[in-house]
């Protein structure tokens, strides 16, 4: 068996975990959910979910991973041998696999749009909703793009923890933050942007319903990469002197900033281009932004190429760092459980995900008539994972750390064996024991009844 790897540095650990968190969920899914759920009020609920549920659950995952230094399934079995808790590990790895299968589809779109931007096709007067529809319903191109994207993810994962995951995250994350900053400034300077700002900043609390709250919880989990074994797996590569609370807050802060900044970038732009509506769904980023680039840089097309090219490149790379963590969650399990080489484990995961990914991609076109509960395969995967398995997984992780594990073990791990202080430990413990599980369960049950 190969020696277990570690992240080489603390900053590498933070950036890898932040790389997992920051992804399509921030730039593509978050604005879509904001648009569908009424704007500012949703954002307020979302921020509360991040602070009071997301970060404590992340800390729990961190401590489970680092304490056991194993993949998620083994981690639960080690801490609770011979019990049903193991199933939470199984659910985590399973859902990571499912999410990766559809994640590569949208990631493939970003790759396509990147190529289009560089080729100049995005800087033309076209109807971008038509362009988008033609593209996603095409049987070949999106599939090809998803496969190419999966290939990239595969190569990095096969290289291993330090020279693959860590190295790549350290390179990409600072670039990503920089470019989002530039885009926000551009977007604000567009005419009509103030209406978009109002949509983001003036909460209408009458819009908050059970389903809005469930969406916010689901989005918080999704965006922070919780309950799918990713952060647990990454934490198993943390060094023993990595401070878990500080790391969790750092990751939460980076992730939330990117999501909110994306909102601030996208909505003012959406409102300034009136042919697009805010609840355009998954097409928001792929229909609105090309129009925006086109209008904003009409006079200086080369700047448009540069900006749109950079935007889609970075969106793709953000997706890549997230896809890496999903892949690693499953790969680490195979590699450690069946004692096979990393390369072989990675190949199994890649091929299996590619197969499902092709089906997800086709569900936009050729197979769009195959639906279950009114959802195509892609929507079904997204719904089941983010609205069912993730919230349930969150509850189980809280119950596990709050009630099953020995309090001393938890405190010991969070304070690195008592060598560093964690002032908010009591608050954390109270949240994972009572607040988070009850809150998630309440929202979940309400949705089931409704
Ligand atoms: N958090 C990622 C995002 O925001 C998505 C993701 C989910 C990544 C689960 C890893 C695990 O896009």
Boltz pocket constraint, residues with backbone or C-beta under 6 A from the ligand:
constraints:
  - pocket:
      binder: B
      contacts: [[A, 20], [A, 21], [A, 22], [A, 23], [A, 24], [A, 25], [A, 26], [A, 99], [A, 221], [A, 222], [A, 223], [A, 224], [A, 225], [A, 226], [A, 228], [A, 230], [A, 322], [A, 323], [A, 325], [A, 326]]
      max_distance: 6.0
